[in-house]
């Protein structure tokens, strides 16, 4: 995954001008805004209305070319959720924010090795059936006198006697990993200048970074010319959790001082810093054309390696060079890159408005050079074509070519012997403590070391390395990498974006892009075809323009003829607590509401049986039936993002659509008294596991039954569509399958569900109150994985008091009953803990909620509503054995058009 972060924004001088502009140029700049990033400035913020955007994207790679090697790993895929917004705090001050969350999983290349080796993607079997290929990096290869690899029969592994110079990727399954990035910005506009500051952070299990930026813009020549400048700094901390499958086969002696062991995992630590500076010029050439040019400089230092990539090195015994066939010993070494990188990039963009077609053409070119030798050229073109009726079609094409890094090699050759680790009489490797070389330990890897008395040695307490130096590092290049992203290649991508303006400031957008990469497409041609692959990206977005009323000063309480006068005239019912779904209705036919809902649910602390804390031994004996539990969760966190879209076709009927995105992460610990093989498939170590992607999608009809002053009743007839996955598998570790991940880590129910509710709302002066009865009824006997989640019933009541005319505090009580899971997995699940058994789900729960709700009645942010509620567990009576509940935070935002 690429960790470098940059913040780009569009800034056009014409859209900032206070003077009237002709319609042609206005159409040109408006068309340019359709493609964010085509006209990129180092600083500044998007012009135009205040806006909130939500977008979901799906990234899917195609199969890699492994020359027939059997493997069951699924290609890399990613689910990405993105939200952003811009708000005018005053006429001159704007605040921007962005949030991106993506979850990656699938097979990723670890290294490159000669296809002729007897290792690489080596097939393995379960019960005689080939099910995949393990990332065995250590192997042997036959070479001729010119040190060219000699091919082997793929089945017998016997030499064919024919030179085969092809290379192949060695693949390993990547753990599902979730990245969360947030950025914020504040800008101030003068008549002919702008200044902005920004910052943010990015977090994932193995990589954390924080960044800041400062930039500005100066306008000249009646704002037909703009100079833009900016700079930024990023500080990153790497804590790479090395893969359990591939790490034992990779030599990591160059980083021995940077690797620590924690809970059975090897963690490679490092840090890096990135400085960025850029300057640019935007010039309006005519009423139909403008050009944008910029130059940027980036200086990176520190740990610049990809800790998950290794380079194959063929060790050749010099004494064997006169043999008819030379046997090379193939070993994998973690890559070593320079600790500095300097990059310079020149970008130019040209936009031309074609008046007869009412369209805009965008042309761009980017040249990037660096001191690693990675020189690249990028050409892109797009056409923004309004179709009428609010429709816009934007096709786009892009070509990219780069040279290989100067230190890139598919694999290395060295004329020296790789000394295999010394072993004792039992066949165990002999290890020594580097801090006390006279102390020896025995085992096959740092996680199974024992001392002379046979007692296990914790890897945290010793700096253990194999006895004696394995090879002479001085005979290898100072820097080397076989990361395919540093190879020479070319790529071609094309896509299309279709957008529709619905009116009332709402726009929908859908896009698709296909990308293909091939070494033959590099300018001048290349020879790295082993790394050829393709992927596609599909996305859908919804955008809301929430133009502030510039005629109304902040804090004004009177209505005006501005953009929100219709919102101010609506009847404003009290807002129910933030956690409550389907709690209110729109009053006026034709009204539309867009909203966002976030929930964060914590579990942790003690394991419970019923309403009582339970011991590890009881869990071992009773929590997993007759087979005995091995592990139990230490925590499990769940985050849910939901988009609320509501429309009122009539006064008594509302319809709703609620797409949902969910992610979860869990850590496990070994139960005291459990019998566990520490090198087994479920030794999760420090990494734990994560899941995240689209969850189930809700759609509802809300019908008003009673609407009199101070009282209203409505019923919700809703359904849930099974769009969330229920067949997510644990990644393979130590060449063993974990099968389907635990029930609670799956992303949906997998069944069509009926979700009715009945809601009563009351209010008098400053006071409000309400009650709701709701439930979930599963409408199918089982999902595709063989089980069915339990039905749910909830009763809740609340009261609220207005602290001001726009702020309300609420208190709520809730009782929830949830049935246990019915049936069971119809596919393999390793059954390692209570979370893998259907009886250990559901129960009865009593909660209290405390919240505040805010409604902006007028002024710049009129029409916006916000709510937050903390739900505190009061009592829990769990079915079976479950992790205790810690609480839930709910937050909502909505805007009514």
N, C-alpha and C positions, 0 to 999 in steps of 0.2 A: 504494500500500500504506500502511496506517495504521501509523505508527511509534510512537505513544504507547503505552507499556507500563504496565500496572498489575497489582499482585498482590492477589488477593482470596482470602479464605478464609472458611470457615463456622465459626461459633463460637456454640454454644448453651449457656447456663448450666446447663441441666438435665443435659446430658451430662457436665458437669464435677463435679456434686455427688457428695459422698461418701455422702450419705444414700440409702436405698432410695427408689425412685420408683414410683408406681403404673403398672400395665401400659399404661393408656390414654395417658398422657403420654409414656411411653417409646416407644410405637408412633408417636405424633405426631412426636417428634424423630427417630426412625429414618426415617420417611417423608420428612422434610425433607432428610435427608442424601442421598437418592436424586438430588436435583437440585442439584448443586453450583452455588453462586452465587445461588440463590433467597433464601437468608438470608445476606447478605454482611455481614461485619463488617470494620471497618477494620484489625483486627488479630486475632491469635489463629490457631490451627491446628485442623484437623479433629479432632474427638474420636473416640474409639473405638480400634480396633485399628491396629497397624502395617500399612502397606499399600503395595503397589507396583502401579501402573497403567500400561498401554500402550494407546495409541489411535491409529488411523489414520483420517483424514478426507479426503474428496474434495469440493472446491468447484468448481462448474461454473456459469458464467454462461450466459444465453441470448443469442440474437442481438440486437444493438442495432437500433433502427429508424432506418435511413439513407435512408428514402424512395426506395428503388429504386436507390440508387447501387451499382454492382457492386463487390464487394470479396471477397477470398478469405481474409481474416484470420480465424483461429479465435478464438472468444470466450475471455476470461480463464478459466483453470482453475488449480487449486492442489492439490498433494498435500502433506498435513500429517502429520507423525509427532510424537507427543507421549508423553513418559514422565514419571512423577512418583512420588514416594514419601514416606513419613513413617516415621521410626524412633525408638523410645524409647531414648535413651542411658542414662537412669535413669528412676525412677518419675516424676520431675518435669521432666526435660529431654527435649525432642523436637527432632529434626533433620528438616528437609524439603528436598526438592530438586525441580526440574522442568527438563525440557529439551524444547524445541520446535524442529522443523526443518521448514520449508515451502519448496517450490519453485513459483514462479509463472511462467506464460507465457501468451501470447495477445495479443489486441488490446485496447488501452486508449485512451480518449479523450485527445487532446492539447488540443483547444480546441473552441469552438463558433463557427459561422459562419452567416450567413444562407443559407438553402437556395437563394436566388436568385443567389448568386455564380456566376461561371464557373470557380471552383476547388473548394475543399472536397475531398470524396473523389473526386478526378478519376480516371476510368478510365485504365488504361494497358494496353498489349497486348504480347504476345510472339508473333512470327510471325503477327500478325493476329488473335490470340485474346485477348479481354479476360480478364485473369487477376486483376485486383485494382484497388485504388484507392490512389493515393499521397497522403500527407498534405500536399498543396500548400496552404499557408495564405495565400499571397499571390495575390490575384485582384482582380477588379473586380465591382461590383454597380451596377445601375441603380436610381435612387431617384425618387419623385415629389416634388411640392412640399412634402409633409408629411414628407419623408425616410423614407417607407416603401419597402422593397425591392419592385422590380417583378420578377415571375416570369420565368423563362427556360424554354424548351423543353429538357428534359433531354438530348436528343440533339443538336440543332442549336445550342443555347446562345443562340438568338435570343429577343428580348423577346416576352413574351405580352401585354404591356400591362396585366396584371392584378396588383394588389397581392398579394404573398405574404410574409406576416410570419413564416413558419415558420423555425425554426433547425434546424441539423443538427450532430451531433457529427462532428468530424474525427478519424479513428482512425489509430493507428500501432501496428505490431507491437511488443510489449514483449519485450525479451530475457529468456530464462529466468533467473530470479534466485533464489538460495537464501538464506534467512535462518536464522540459528541463534541461539537465545536460551536462556540458562541462568539459573536463579535458585536461591538457597539461603536457608534460614532456620533460626534457632535460637530456641527458646522455653523459658521456665522458668515452671512453674506453682506458685503458692502455694495455700493452701486457698481463699482468696477473691480471688485476683488472678493476673494473668499478664503477662509481659513478653516481647516477641519482637523480634528484629532480623533483617533480611533484606537481600539485595543480589543483584546479578546483572549480566548484560550481554547485549546483542543485537548481532549482527554480520551485515552484508551488504556487498556490494561498495561501495555508495554511501552507506551509513548505519551509524554505529556509536554505540551509547549504553551508558552504565553507570548503574546506579541503586542506591539504598539506601533502607531504610525502618526506622522504629522505631515500635513501637506497644505497646498493652497493653489490659488489661481489669480492671475492678474489679467485684466481685460484692457485692450487698446483698440484704437481705430474704430471708435463707435461700437465696440464689442464685436467687431468682425474678426479680431485677432485675440487669441488667449494663450498665455504662457502658463503651463501647469508644472508644479514641482512637488516632490514628496520624498519621504524617507521612512524607513521602518526597521525595527529590530525584533528578532524572534529568539527566544531562549528555549531550548528543548532538552528534556531529560529522557534518556532511553533506559528501559529496564526489560530487555527482551527475554521472554520466557522461552528457552530453547526447546525445540520439538522433541518429545520423548522418543519418537521413532527414528528420526534422523540423527539426533545429537550423538548417540553412542558411536556412530560411524564417522564422525567429523573430528579431525584433530584441531584442538583449540589452544595449543600451547602459547601462541602469540598473545592471547588475551587471558592468560591464567590469572593475572592480578586483577582483572576486571570481572571475573565470574564469581558469584556467590551462590551458595546452595540454600534454598529455603523451602521447607516442607517437601523435600524430595525433588525439587525442580532446580535446574541450572538457570541462573539469571545473569545475563551479560549486561553490564551497566556502562553507560557512557553519557556524554553531554555534547551538545553542539550549539553554535551561535550563528545566526544569519543576519547580515546587514544588507539593506536594500536602499538604493537611491535612484531616482529617476527624474527626468525633466522632459516636457513635451510642449508641442505647439499645435494649436487648432486654428485653421485659417478658413474663413468663408471665402470661396473663390468667386462665386456668383450667386444669383438667386436660386440656382439649381444645383450647386456643387459645394462641397467642403472637403478639406483634407486634414488628417490628423497624423502627426509624427511624434515619436517619443524614443528616448534612449534610456536604458536602465542598466544599473550595475549591481551585482550581487556578490557579496563576499561571504563564504561559508567556511567555518573552521570547527575543529573538534572531531567527534566520532561521526564520520560520514559514511561508514560502511552500512550495508544492509546485514544485520546480524543473523538473518535467516538464510543467507546465501553462502554456498561453499564452492570451491574450485577444485576440480579433479587434477591431481598431480600423478604422473606416471613415473615411478622410481625405477631406474634401470641400473642393474649391477654392471659397472664398467667391465668386469671380467667376462661378461657374457656377450660383449659386442661382436665377437668373432664367430658366434654360433650361427647356424643356418636360420634358426628362429630365436628371437629374443623374447624372453618373458618379462613383461613389465608389471610391477606391483602398483595398482591404482589405489590411491588414498585421497580422501577429501580433506581439504584444509579450509577453514573459514576464511572468507575473502579479506584482503587487506588493501584498502584504498588510501590515497593521499589524505592527509589531515587538513588540507586547505583546498578550496576551489574558488576561482574567480570567473565570473560570467558577465558578458556584456551582450545586451540584446537591443536591436534596432527594430522598431515596429512602425509601419506606415499603413494608413487606412484612407480610402477614398470613397465618398458617398455621392452619388449623382441621382437627382430626381428626374424621372422621365415623365414629362408633363402629359403627353398624349395617353399614356397608360396609367397615369396616377400611381406610379410605382417608384421604388427606389432600388438602385443597384449598389451593392457594397463589395468593394475589392480590398483585400488586405495582403500584406507580406510581412514576414518577421524573419530576421536573421539573428541567430544566437551563436556566439563563440565562447569557448572557455579554455582554461589551461589544462583540462583533461583531454583535449582533442575532440570533444563532442561538439562538432559544429553542425548546426541544423538550419534548414530552410522550411518555412511554412507559407503556403499559399492558400487563401480561402476566398470564396465568393458566395454571395447570397443575393436573393431577389425578393424584395418585400412587395407583395401584390395585394392590395385591397380588392375584394371581390364584390363588394356591395352588401347591404343588409347587415353590416357589422362584421363580416367575415374577412379574414386576412390569411393569405397563404404565403409561406416563406420557405422555399427550397434553398438548400445550402450544400456546398461541396468544399472539401478541404484536402490538400495534399501536404504530406510531411516527409522530410528525408533527413537522416542524421548519419554522421560518420561515427565509427566505433571509437570508444575511449582508447587512449594510447596504451593502457594497461589491460585492455580486455583480451582474454584468450578463452576459447572453449575449454581447453585444458592445457596443462604445462607438462613438459618433459624435463627430467633432471637426471644426470648420470651420477647417482649415488644410491646406496641401499637404504631402504626404509627398515630400520631395526624393529622387529616385532617385540612387544613387551615380554619381559622375562616372566616365567611362570614357575610355581612351586610344584611339588610332587603330586598335588591334587589337581593340577591344571589351572590353578587360579593365578591371575596376574599379580605380580608383586608391585606394590605402590609404596611410595615414601612420602613423608611429611616434609615439604620444602623448608618449613621453619625448623625442623629437627631431622636432618637427613639420616640419622642413625636409626630412626623409628620406622619400621616397615609395617605395612598392612597388606591384606590379601583379599582379592575379590575380582569380579569381572567388570565392574564399573564403580564410579565414586559412590553410588547409592547402595552398594551391597558389600562394603568393606568390613572386614573383621580384623581384630588384633591377633597377636600370637596365641592368645588363649581362646580364640574363637568367638569372642564377644563382639556384637555389632558395634560399628563405629559410626557416629552421626557425622555426615558430611559437613555439617556446620562447624565442627570442632577441629577439623584438620584441613590443611591445604595439600591434598593428596594428588600426586602425579605419578604416572608409570615410571618404574626404575630406569634410569639412564636416558640420555637424549635420543630421540627417535630418528632424527635426521639433522643435517647441517642446513639451517635456515639461510646461511650466507650464500649458498649455491642457488637460491631461488630469487626471482625478482623482488625488489623492495615492495612493489605494488602489483596486485593481480586480482582479477574478478572475472567470473563467467556469468554474471547477472545479465540475462538476455536483453534487459532494457538499456544496457550500455553497448550492445552490439550495433553494427551498421545495418540500417534497414530503411525501408520506405513504407508509407501507409497512405491509404486513400479512404476517405469517409464521405458519406453523403446522407442527407436527411431532409426532413420536411417538418415544418411547424404549422399547424392549423389553429387559428384562434377565432373566437366568436365573442363580440361585445353584446351582452344581453340587455344592456340598459341599466339604469340606476347604479352605474359605476361598477358593474359586475362583468368580468370577462372570463371565459373558459379557454384553455389552451391544451393541445395534445401534440406530442412530438415523437418522432422516431428517427434514429440514426443508426446506420450500419457502418462498421469499421473493419477493414482488412489490412493486415500487416504482412509484408513479405520482403525478404532480403533482396530479391530481384527487382523490387520497386525503388531501391535506393538510387540516388543520382550516382551514376558510374557503376551501378551493380554491386552486389554483395554475395557472400557465401555462407550466410547464417540461416539457411532455410529451416534448420531444426527448431527455430524459434518462431516460425510463421504461425499466425493464428488470427481469429476474427472474433468480434463480439457485436452485440447490439445494445442500444439504450432506448428504452421507451419511457415516456413521462407524461403525466397529466398535471395540470395546474389550474388553480382558480385564483383570480386577482380581484381585489376590492379597492376601488377608489373612494376615499373618504375625505373629500375636499373640505377643508375648514372654511367656515364662514368669515371671510376677511372683513366684513362690514360690522362684525360684532366683537367688541373687545372681550378679552378673557375676564370671566367673572360676571359678565352681563347676565341678567335674569330675564330680560325682555326678549320676545320673539322678534325676528326680523325677516326680511324677504330673502335671506341667504339660503344656502344650500340645505340647511337643516331645519328650516321653518316647518316643514311638514312633520319632521320627527318630533318637534317640540309640541305640536298640537295633538299628538296622540294621547290617549288615555294611558297613564303609567301605573300599572299594577305593581305591587311590591314584588321584589325579586326573591324567589325561593332560595334556599341554601345551595351552595355551589355544587355539592356532590349529587344533588337530586337531578335525575333525568326526567324529561317530559313533564316539567313542573309548571310551565306556563304556555300561553298561546298568544299569537298575534291577533290584534283586534280589528284591523282595517283590511278589507279585501284588497288584494294586490300588493300587500306589504311583503317584504323579504327580509330575512334575518340571516346573517352569517356569524358563526361563532367558533371558538376553539376551546376545547376542554382538555385539561391535563390532570392525571391522577398518578400519585406516587404511593405505592403500598409497601410497607416495610414488614418483614417477618424476621425474627431472630431471637436470641436469648435461649430460653430453655425449651427442651422437647417436652411435649405435654401428652398425657393420656387422659381423655375426658377433660376434666377441669383441673387436673393436678400435674405437677412436675413429676417426671419419670426418670429413673436411672438408666445408665447405658446398658447395664446387664439385662434389665427388663426389656429394653428395645431389642437387644440381641436375641433374647429368648422368645419374644412374643410378636415383635413388630413385623416380621417377614414370614409368617407361617412356620413351616417345619424346617426351612433351609437356614434360618439364622441371618440376621442383618449384619452387614459389614461396615457400612458408612451411614452417617446421618448428616443433614444440612447444618451448617453453622449460621447461614442467613440465606434469604432469597428476597430479592427486591424486584418489584414489577412497576414499570412505567407505561402509561397509556396516553396516547395522543389521539384526540377525536375531533373531527371537523363537523360542526353542527350547521346544517343548511335547512332553513324552514321557510315555507311559502304559504300564504293565506289566499287560496282561491275564493273563499267566501268568509263571512264573518264567523261562521260556526264550524268551519273545517280548516285545519292546517295539515300540511304534509311535510314530512321530515326525511332527510337522508343523512346518515352519519357514518362515513368511512372511518376506520380505526386502524391505528398503527401501534404495535405493542412490542416491548422488549423486556427481557428478564435476565437476571444473572444469579447464579447460585454457587456457593462454595460448600465443600464437604469436609468432614473430618472422620477419622477412623474411630469407631466405637471401642471403648475400653472393654477388653474381653473378647473382641471379635477375632476370628481367624482369617487373616488377610495376607495374601502374597504381595509384598511391597513392590514387586516388579510387575504386577498384574495389570489388566486392561483398565482398571478404574482407580489407579493411583494418580489422582488428578493434580496433586501437588499444589503449587501456588496459583495455577492458572484458573481453576474452576471451569465453569462453562457458561456460555451465554446463548440466548436465542433472540431473534428480533426480526420482524417483517410485518406485512399486512395482517391484521387480525380480522375478526368477523365484521360484516357490514350490516348496519341497522337501518330499517326504513319503517316509517310509522304514519298512521293517520290519527290526528287528535280531533275529537269531536266534542264541542261544547254542549253540555247538558243543561246548565243553569248559569245565568248571567244577570244578577240583580245587584243593585248598589251594595257594596261591602261583601258580597259572597259570589263565588263561582265554583262550578264543578265541571270537570271534563274527563273524558275517558280516552285512553291511548290504546289503539289496536296496532301493535307493532310486531315485526318479525325480524329475525336475525338470519342473514345468509351466511353459509359456511365458507367464507373466503380465507380464513386463517388455516395454516397448516396443522395437521395432527399426525404427520409421519416424519417429523424431524428426528434424525439419528445422532447419537453421540459420535464424535469423531473417533476413528481408530487410534488406539494407543498401544504400544508394545505389541503390535501385529495382532491384536485381539479386538473383536467387535464388542461394543457395548450395546448395540441394537438401538431401538427407539429410546429417545430421551424421556425422562420422567413425565408423568401425566401433567403435572403442574407447570412444566416448561414448554408444553405445546402451545401454539398461538391462537387456537380457536376451539370451538366445541366440535366442529366437524359434522354437525347436524343442523337442519333447519329447526329454528326455535321460535315459539310464540312468546312474545314479551308484553303482556297487557299491563295496564296500570289504571288506577282510578285516583284522581287528585281533587281535593277540596282546598280552596283558598279563601281566606277571610281577612278583612282589614277594617280598621276604624281609627281615624286620626293618625296618631303616630304608631299605632300598634298593628301588627299583622300576625297571622297564624295559619296553620294548614296541616293537612294530613294526606298521606298517600299509602295506598296498598298496591303492591306490584309483585310480579313473579316472572319466572322463566319456565316454560314447559317445553321439554325436548320432544320434537315431533317425529323422531325416527328412533328405531330400536338400537342402532349402533352406527358409528361412523366408519370410514374406510380402514381405520386401524383397529376396529373390533370392539370399541368401548363406547359408552354414552355417559356424559357428565350428568350429575344429579340435578333434579329440579330445584328451583329456588323460590322462596316466598319471603317478602319483606313488608313490615308495617313500620311506618315512621310518622312522627308528628313534630312540629316545631312552632316556635313563636319568635317574633322579631320586634324590635323597637327602632324607630328612626332617631339616630343620634343627631343628624342634621337633615335638611330637606333632600340631600343626595346620598347619605350614608346610613346604612341599616346594619345593626348587629343582630345575629340570630343564635339561638340555642336549639338543639334538636336531639331527640332520642330515637333509637332505631332497634328493632328486633329482626334478626335474619335467621331463617332456617334453610339449610342446604343439605340435600340428600347426598349419600355417598355415590361414588362412581359405580355404574352398572356394567356388567360383563368385564372384559379384560382385553389386553393387547392380543391381536391375532398374528403378530410378528414377534421376532426375538427381542427380548429386553433382559438385561443381565441380572435384574432383581438384586441390587446391591444394598438397598435401604428401604425404609418405610415409605418413601415417596414413590416407590415403584409398585405399590399394592393398592388396588381400588378401595379397600375398606378404610384406608387412612386419609380419606377426604370428606369434607362436609362437616356439619355439626350445627349447633345453635349458638348465636352470638348476640350480645347486647352491647350497644355503642352509644356514645354521646358525641355530638358534633358542635363545634363552636366556630362561627364564621362572621364575616362582614361582607356586605355587598355595596357597591357604589354605582350610581347612575348619574351620568353627566347630562344635566337637563338642557344646557344651553352653552353658548360660547364656542370656542374653537373645537372642542372635542364632543360637542353635543351628539347624542345618539349612541355613544359608547357605554357599555356596561361591563363591570368587573366584579368578580366574586372570588372569595377564598374561604375554605373551611378545613379545619383540622378535625379528624374523626378519631376519638380516643376509645380504644377497647375498654369496656367495663367488666365484662365477664365472657368467658368462652367455654364451651362444652364441646370438645372436638370428638369426631368419630375416629376411633383408633389412635394412632400416634402421629402427631403433627408438631411442627415448629410454631412457637407462640407468636401471636400477632403483636406488632409494636405500634401500629397506627397508620393513618392514611392522610395525605394532603391532597386537596382538590383545589384547582384554580380554573376560572372560566373568564373568557372575554367574548362579548358579542356586540354586533353593530346592526342596527335596524335601518332599513332603507325605506 
